[in-house]
Amino acid sequence: MADPLGHQADTVTTMPFANIRADLRAYGGHWWAQGFWAMLVYRYGRWRYTVRPSLLRKPLSLVYHVLFKLVQIVTGIELPCEAEVGRNFVIDHFGGIVVSGFARFGDDCRIRNGVTVGLKRATDPCAPVIGNNVDIGAGAKVLGAIVVGDNVVIGANAVVVTDVPPNSLALGVPATIRPLSDPPPAGIDAPRKGLHSAS
């Protein structure tokens, strides 16, 4: 499937564990952060698809499903390996976070507690495609076959069910879109508020 935002394809399945070190840097070296635990299991789940033959992959898949459920119970983060997540993906706070396996994220994205990124209807398996440098506030819901552009801020508790153009701010229920005068900083050197709260 072509990426509506034109971003490069995920390289995790072709470069085993290549992003784990970058994930740790994105979390400021805080290996105890619950969001980092979720990312470790996510990266492992992606990597296991590269193992051949399938007979060898089956026990690895069993380990993945056990770890996925454990992280889900302990942290309240549901991040299936079927979702596509870019570099420097940070979960600032933990609890009540659900990401659909159909969702796609670019690089330098950040989500917080209570966020749902998923399907609008159970009968329509289409989830959002989210660009680079997107900041999603606590409690926000981003639903359906929509595209969220680069450099977007989605406010706390917003409900987003339509496309959001780049360099925009989405606020309210349903979300209204307005230009973003000060785009969020990108990259692993950007401030990562709330990381200590996840420890």
Secondary structure, 3 states (H helix, E strand, C coil): CCCCCCCCCCCCCCCCCCCHHHHHHHCCCCCCCHHHHHHHHHHHHHHHCCCCCHHHHHHHHHHHHHHHHHHHHHHCEECCCCCECCCCCEECCCCCEEECCCCEECCCCEECCCCEEECCECCECCCCEECCCEEECCCCEEECCCEECCCEEECCCCEECCCECCCEEEECCCCEEEECCCCCCCCCCCCCCCHHHHC
